[in-house]
Amino acid sequence: MAYKKISVEPLTGTVGAEIFDVDLTNLDAETVAEIRAAFLEHVVVFFRDQPLDIKDLKNFTSQFGPFGIEPYVKTMGEHPEVIAVVKEADEVKTINFGGHWHSDWSFQENPPMATILFGDDIPPYGGDTMFANMYLAYETLSDGMKTLIDPLVAIHSARRSYGTGKSILGTKKRKSMTIIQSEEAHDEIEHPVVRIHPETGRKALFINPVYTIRFKDMSERDSRELLEKLYRHSVSEIFTCRFRWRKNSLAMWDNRAAMHLALNDYDGYRRALYRTTVAGDRPFGPAMPKNEKAA
Ligand code: SIN
């Protein structure tokens, strides 16, 4: 794709691109359209040196659609659309938020189409975010595996992180973010394992180790082996990129076609980022055709 208003430099041969020559506080419609095109092409896009405040971050987010709903994590007082993703310097050995491969809020009926993350206080080293291209994860499967998984439906739930039992987020020890555990987090939602992207028309794997519990009509135990095989394949080095944060960097990823993970290798330093999401639509795919009414 030829860009006229922005410069786009791929970060790897498979996923991620940096966007230059743009001021995110001052965007015209054509520039927004080009950012969206780059985001669709590269799955995740990165910007440097964008000194945004929370209002600017919200303005930037709203150029791409309405805000998503942020459950289970206390949002910023006056800004219910924004989560502060923070680990304090003295929270050593605390599991970091987003520290396992996942797609944001995939337990929602309409999971976010995009997540936007802005770097404010960044450790001198570590705390990178990794991304995996879930289009390629699907496209590189054998034809036999595609035939096997195309008709499958997955059950997603927030319970491992936000349910009333022991949380994989280690909520008891955490002091920097308020995690809200509840019964509601045990609810289950069905999504197709293979999702057709509503804008690109490409198929992507839409499962993740945090929120996907099992395949429909199968136990967790019976589902585990195939799910784990697909996760291992999805995060093969060749499908991933790794972003080194600096203050005032911003990442925007396509939550319909990416998994991501925050690395937790900066104990002793504070890391603080601000996160918004853009509302998405109901996933559809070979196992769950598009419902025109729900979309
Ligand atoms: C997240 O999972 O949204 C947070 C990612 C990060 O902190 O890098």
Boltz pocket constraint, residues with backbone or C-beta under 6 A from the ligand:
constraints:
  - pocket:
      binder: B
      contacts: [[A, 85], [A, 97], [A, 98], [A, 99], [A, 104], [A, 115], [A, 117], [A, 127], [A, 128], [A, 129], [A, 260], [A, 261], [A, 262], [A, 263], [A, 273], [A, 275]]
      max_distance: 6.0
